[in-house]
Amino acid sequence: MNVHFIVHEAFEAPGAYEVWARERGHGVTLTRLHDGETLPQDVAGIDLLIVMGGPQSPSTTTDECAHFDAASEQALIGKAIAAGKAVVGVCLGSQLIGEALGAPHWKSPEKEIGKFPITLTEEGHANPKFSHFGDELAVGHWHNDMPGLTPDATIVAVSEGCPRQIVEYTPIVYGFQCHLEFTPEVIELLIAASPELPTLTEHRFVQQADDLRANDYGEMNNALYGFLDALEAEYGKAGEA
């Protein structure tokens, strides 16, 4: 399996997603937009496209951020979906998937930064890719927005602060508003890139640096690996059909 990452900023690193891909022996390529790299021209050599997060929103213009072209990313995502590729979006990436499918992103009811529980919906419980999540799983968050919903989309998981934490667009296309990929190394990068963090104490779902560092991210990483294994199996079955 060939896994390609779209990375918007160095501090929004693939983390556990990349660990999974390399441990499984998959081919790994990255487009580091923050370093001036350009998006792939086609998706022929990609099996799984993973679009990472960033401080941008789908409405951010190239005048506001020269290395972020939302329209071009949405076109690539749309091309991957049309070609039957597996696609996962994380945070901003999840919002770009929705936009690519004609569903504009929304503002989340709450800002969430830290590790807080998500709860599976009835549809999430019925989805075998999430059977190992249990009723509730504490996962990483770092967001203000959330993905839009297409008519066929299914909400897999919610949190107290955000009603769209995991969205299934198709059996091989998923948006994760939450961050199951966080590792201690990624958290340090995010803290360093967030000087405004100490000013956000009025938000009930925002942890400060010491608490962020104290969190154990291992359980959610393992849950992510289980999901990705199941997604890979689903993609393989789709390819055989």
C-alpha positions, 0 to 999 in steps of 0.5 A: 500500500502506498500512503501519501501525506499532505502536510500543511505545517511542520508542527501538524506532523503525521505522528502516529499515522506515519508510524502505522504506515512505516511499521506496516511496511507501506510506501510513504511519501509526503508533500510538505507544503510549508517547505514549498513542495507541490501537490501531486499531479495525479493519484495513480500511485496513491492508495491512501491519501492522508490530509493533515491539519493546520491553522488554516481553514478551507476559506483561507486564501493564498493571499493569507497563506501563500503555501495553502491552496484550498481549491487545489487540495479539494481538487486532489481529494475529489480526484482521489475519491473518484478514483476509488482511493482511500482518503483520511482527513485530519482536522483541516483535512477533514474539512477539506474532504467535506468541501471537496464533496460539496459540504462547507465546513462549520464553526465548532460550538467549542474550541477544543485543545487537549485530550477529551473523550469522544463517544460513538454514535449508534452508527459508530457502534454499528461500524466494525472499523470502530468496534475496538473504540468502546463506548467512549475513548479519550483522544486528542483535539486542537481545533475551532472548526468542524467538517461539513456533512454530505447527504450520505455522510454518517457521524461516527463519533461526537464529543461534548464540545463538538458534534462532528468528531469522526465522519464517514463519507464513504466506507473508505473516506473518513474525516477525523476532526479529532487527533488520534495521531498525537504523540509527545513529540507532536505535542511539543511542536504544537505547544511551541507553535502556539504562543496564544495558548496561555491566554485561552484559559476561559475555554472549558475544553482547553488544556495548558502545556503542562497538562498536554505534556502529562497526557498519555496518548498511547491508547488512542494511537493503538485505536487509530492503528486498529482503524487504519488496519480495518480501512486497509482491509476495506480498501483491499476488498474494494480493489478486488470487487 
